[in-house]
Amino acid sequence: MRIMKTIVLGVGNRILGDDGVGVHVANELRNHVKNTNVVIDEATTGGMNLLDLIIGYDKAIIIDAVKTEYGRNGDVKRIPLTEFSTMHSCNPHDVSLTEAIEMAKRMGEDRIPGEIVVIGVLMKETPREFKEVLSSKIAAAVPRAVELVLNEIKGVDE
Amino acid sequence: MKTVVIDPITRLEGHGKISIFLDASGDVENAYLQIPELRGFERFSQGRRAEDMPQITSRICGVCPVAHHFAATKALDNAFHVEPPPAAKKLRELLYCGYLIYDHILHFYFLGGPDFVVGPDAPASKRNVLGVIEKAGLDVGKEVIKHRAYGQKITAILGGKATHPVCGLPGGVSKGLSKEEVHEIKEMISSCNDFAKFTLKLFDDIVLKNKKYVDLIRSDAYTLKTYNMGLVDNKNKVNFYDGKIRVTDQDGSEVLKFDGADYAKHIGEHVEEWSYMKFPYLKNIGWHGLVDGKKSGIYRVGPLGRLNASDGMATPLAEKEYKRMFETLGGKPVNSTLAYHWARLIELLYATERAKELVEDHEITSTHIKNPVGSPGEGVGVVEAARGTLIHHYKLDKNGLVEKANLIVATTNNAGAITMSVRDAAKGVIKKGKVDDGILNMVEMAFRAYDPCFGCATHTLPGGMPLEVNIYDNNRRLYKTLKQNV
C-alpha cells in the first residue's frame, strides 16, 4: 500500500485569542501523534502561503476557526474543502486557498494533495483583541478537534 | 434617505464597511469606509521582553510580517543604544527587498491587476487572477508564481523562516549568508529583475497604450491633492529600510524632513466617532476634516506617496521609469490614485536592482553581524512597508521589559486619503441612485490602489470578513445593501 504523506496544519494567530484555536489544537496533537508520515505544523497565513505549505503531501488537514452564523460557538465540524463556496484569507492582500489551488492546477501543478479536509471550530465572531488565551467555549472544543484529526490520520501507515 | 452598503469587496476581504449617503436626487452626498481595528496591542505588549517584540509584532498583520519585524528590530536598536554592523544592515535590507518583491508582485497580478488587465467593467467572476492569466497567457501565470516564490525564498534564506522572519536582533541579525546562499540569491534576483522589466512592459502595453485607462487614471474621481510622505536616503532617493521621513506638498516642494524618533512632533492622530481607525495628519498644517489641498494636513504614503515625496530612485533602471511616470502623467507630484499601480511596479524594479547591489557587495558574507547592546531605554523604528510608512515606538524599563508601545501602521497613515478616495469615486460613478456591481467595482478600485491591510492578523475560514456597502437615502434610511461573495 502506498504511504499517505499527510500534513496537519493548525492555522490561526496565537496572539489573537480564539483565532489561534487551530494552533492550540496542533500543539496538543504533538503529544498524541508519533507517526513519521504525519507532519504537524502551524501557520499564521492563508492563500498562496498556505498552498506552499501543503504542496507535495497526499493529504492535508487544516484546523482553523470558522466564522459562521450557523451552529454554536465551539462546535467542531469536519468540512471537505470542496464544500466551501467561498474561502477567503481574511488578509486583504491575498487570494483564498481555493483560488490559489485553482490557479496552481491551471499552471499544471500536480503536487496538490488529493484530499484536503478542514477541521473547523465554529464561532460567531472572530476576535478583535490581542490575547494569548482561548475563551472557555473554544478551549473546550480543543479535545474534540484533536479527536477528529486523530480519526483522519488513523489509516496512515507508520 | 438612500444608503448604499457594499458588502464583501471581492479581492479585499478585510472587515471594512462602506457607507454611502445619497441626497434627495440620488447622488452621493458622502461616503465612509469603516475599518474595525484590532484592539489592545499596547496592553498586550506591556511587561514583555523587548527581544520578543520583533516576533510578536510580525504576527499583528498577516500582510506585512517582514515590515513589522524590522520596524520592531530597528526600534530595539535605538532603545538599546546600539548601531548594527554594516553587514547586518545590508542583510536586513536584502531580506527587505525580497519581501517587497513578492508583495508587489502579488498585488499587481492578483489584486490590483485584474481591474486593468481584465478590465474595470468586466464581470466580477472574471476580475481575478484567473482572469488575468486567461488574458495574459498561462506562461505569464507560471512566471508570476515562480517569482513570487523567489521573493519568499530569499526572505526565508535570510530570515531563517518563511513568511515570519526570526533573524532580527537588537544590534544586528542572528544569521549571515554563506557563499552558496549568495550564489542562489543572485540567480533568483537576476530572474526577478527580468520579470520586473517584463511586468512594466505589460503595464505599458495593456494600460498605458489604452486611452480609456489613461483617461480613467487621470480622471477627477480618482485624483487627490494631499501631502506625500516616505523614507528617503541622504540624496532624497526612495529607501524602504532606512533614512529620514520626508514630506512634500502639492507642488512637490519639501515641507518637512525628520528623524523617525521625532514622529510624534510632526504627526497628530485625529479621532472620528464613526471609525475605530485614527486619522493621522501633519501637525504643522493641522486637521481640517476630510478634505485635500494645502490647508489640510492629510498625507499619503505607499508607492505613490514615496515616489512623490522623493527626488528619484537610487538605481538606474528604476530612476528611468520614475522619470517616465512623472513625464507621462504631467509632472510632480502625481495626484492620480490609480497611479499607485504604476509606482508599485517601479518600486518592484528598484527592489530587484537594489537587491542585486546588496548581494554582490563583498561585505554581505561578513560574519560580523551583531554588536553588543547597551542599556535599555526608549526607541523608535521606521521602515517603509509595501503599503507605506510604518512606525514602532517602545519604551523599555531598566530590565528591558516593554513599558509602553505605540504603532502607526501604513494603512492608518493612509486612512484619511483612502476615505476621501472612496467618497470621490462614489460621487463620480453613482448617479440618481443607480448602483450595480460594475459601479461598485469602480468604488472598490479607489481603495484597492492603496493595497490597504485592515488590521486583520490572520486568516479564518471561510473568512467572513466582508466589506459591506450600505447605501442610505436622504432620510438616512437603508436603501440598498450590496454584498458580493458572502
Interface residues (C-beta under 8 A of the other chain):
Chain A: V11 G12 N13 R14 I15 L16 D19 A43 T44 T45 G46 G47 M48 N49 L50 D52 I62 D64 A65 V66 K67 T68 F84 S85 T86 M87 H88 S89 C90 N91 P92 H93 D94 V95 S96 E99 E102 M103 A104 R106 M107 G108 V118 G120 T126 R128 E129 F130 K131
Chain B: P8 R11 L12 E13 G14 H15 P36 E37 L38 R39 G40 F41 R43 F44 I56 R59 I60 G62 V63 P65 D103 L106 H107 F110 L111 N128 V129 L130 I133 L138 G141 K142 I145 R148 A149 Q152 A162 T163 H164 D451 P452 C453 F454 C456 A457 T458 H459 T460 L461 P462 G463 G464 M465 N485 V486
